[in-house]
Amino acid sequence: SVRGSALVEQPIFFDADSDDAPFDVSRWQTHRSSSRYGRLIPGVLVGATTRRIGMTLAGLVAFSAIVDVYDDMTRTGAVLNFLPQVQLPLTPFELTSPVLGLLLVFRTDTANDRFTAGCDMVWDITSA
């Protein structure tokens, strides 16, 4: 299974394979080393999110490639001259980019608020 492979790193504190205490100093040292980025990059190709959006992404890439090849052919005159050139207007992208930016800011702000609330709860539990 992908979940148990070396390409997908499980959280340090919630390791189901560990029989003893969930925190392991040697595992923490492996986790915090900067070499983990190179080790885990292939996991992006087999991760759960990639499997979930893989077909949509493949379709988008194929459509973009077809449009690019068609555009190159119309510019060089390789296709019949009566076929139109494909051109996307920039207005939809210009109008939606501020909304997308605000969405990302609010989503990040909400995530930070949740993290802070979680830290406060952990502090309350450990200091009691």
C-alpha positions as CSV (number, residue, x, y, z in Angstrom):
1,S,0.0,0.0,0.0
2,V,1.1,3.6,-0.6
3,R,0.4,4.6,2.9
4,G,3.0,2.3,4.3
5,S,5.6,3.0,1.7
6,A,8.8,5.0,2.3
7,L,7.6,7.7,-0.2
8,V,4.8,8.9,2.1
9,E,5.8,10.2,5.5
10,Q,3.4,9.6,8.4
11,P,3.1,12.1,11.2
12,I,5.7,11.7,13.9
13,F,3.3,11.7,16.8
14,F,0.7,9.4,15.3
15,D,2.6,6.4,14.0
16,A,0.5,3.3,14.1
17,D,3.5,1.0,13.6
18,S,5.1,1.9,16.8
19,D,4.4,-0.4,19.8
20,D,6.1,1.9,22.4
21,A,5.9,5.6,23.0
22,P,4.8,7.5,19.9
23,F,7.7,9.9,20.1
24,D,11.1,8.6,18.9
25,V,14.2,10.8,18.9
26,S,15.9,9.1,16.0
27,R,12.7,9.4,13.9
28,W,12.5,13.1,14.8
29,Q,16.1,13.6,13.7
30,T,15.3,11.9,10.4
31,H,12.1,14.0,10.1
32,R,13.7,17.4,10.8
33,S,16.7,16.9,8.4
34,S,16.6,18.9,5.2
35,S,17.3,15.8,3.2
36,R,13.6,14.8,3.7
37,Y,12.5,17.1,1.0
38,G,14.4,15.2,-1.7
39,R,13.4,11.9,-0.2
40,L,9.7,12.7,-0.2
41,I,9.3,14.5,-3.5
42,P,8.5,11.2,-5.4
43,G,5.7,10.8,-2.9
44,V,3.9,13.7,-4.6
45,L,3.4,11.5,-7.6
46,V,1.7,8.7,-5.6
47,G,0.0,10.6,-2.8
48,A,-3.8,10.6,-2.1
49,T,-4.3,14.1,-3.5
50,T,-2.5,13.2,-6.8
51,R,-4.7,10.1,-7.2
52,R,-7.8,12.2,-6.5
53,I,-7.1,14.9,-9.1
54,G,-4.9,12.9,-11.5
55,M,-7.5,12.3,-14.2
56,T,-8.7,15.9,-14.2
57,L,-5.1,17.2,-14.3
58,A,-4.3,14.8,-17.2
59,G,-7.3,16.0,-19.1
60,L,-6.3,19.7,-18.6
61,V,-2.8,19.0,-19.7
62,A,-3.9,17.2,-22.8
63,F,-6.4,20.0,-23.7
64,S,-3.7,22.6,-23.2
65,A,-1.2,20.7,-25.3
66,I,-3.8,20.4,-28.1
67,V,-4.6,24.1,-28.0
68,D,-0.8,24.9,-28.0
69,V,-0.1,22.6,-31.0
70,Y,-3.1,24.1,-32.9
71,D,-2.0,27.6,-32.1
72,D,1.5,26.9,-33.4
73,M,0.1,25.4,-36.5
74,T,-2.1,28.4,-37.2
75,R,0.7,30.8,-36.7
76,T,3.1,29.0,-39.0
77,G,0.4,28.4,-41.6
78,A,0.6,24.6,-41.3
79,V,-3.2,24.3,-41.3
80,L,-5.7,25.7,-43.7
81,N,-5.9,29.5,-43.6
82,F,-9.7,29.6,-43.0
83,L,-9.3,28.1,-39.5
84,P,-9.3,30.8,-36.8
85,Q,-6.5,31.4,-34.3
86,V,-7.4,30.5,-30.7
87,Q,-7.1,33.3,-28.3
88,L,-8.3,33.6,-24.7
89,P,-9.5,37.0,-23.4
90,L,-7.6,38.2,-20.3
91,T,-10.6,39.8,-18.7
92,P,-11.9,36.7,-16.8
93,F,-8.5,36.1,-15.3
94,E,-8.1,39.8,-14.4
95,L,-11.5,39.8,-12.7
96,T,-11.1,36.5,-10.8
97,S,-7.5,36.9,-9.5
98,P,-8.3,39.4,-6.7
99,V,-11.2,37.1,-5.5
100,L,-8.8,34.1,-5.5
101,G,-6.2,36.1,-3.6
102,L,-8.7,37.0,-0.9
103,L,-9.9,33.4,-0.7
104,L,-6.4,32.2,-0.1
105,V,-5.7,34.9,2.5
106,F,-8.9,34.1,4.4
107,R,-8.2,30.4,4.2
108,T,-4.7,30.9,5.5
109,D,-6.0,33.1,8.3
110,T,-8.5,30.5,9.3
111,A,-5.9,27.8,9.4
112,N,-3.6,30.0,11.5
113,D,-6.6,30.7,13.9
114,R,-7.2,26.9,14.2
115,F,-3.5,26.2,14.9
116,T,-3.4,28.9,17.6
117,A,-6.6,27.5,19.2
118,G,-5.1,24.1,19.1
119,C,-1.9,25.3,20.7
120,D,-3.9,27.1,23.4
121,M,-5.9,23.9,24.2
122,V,-2.7,21.8,24.4
123,W,-1.2,24.4,26.7
124,D,-4.3,24.3,28.9
125,I,-4.1,20.5,29.0
126,T,-0.4,20.3,29.8
127,S,-0.3,23.1,32.3
128,A,-3.3,21.8,34.3
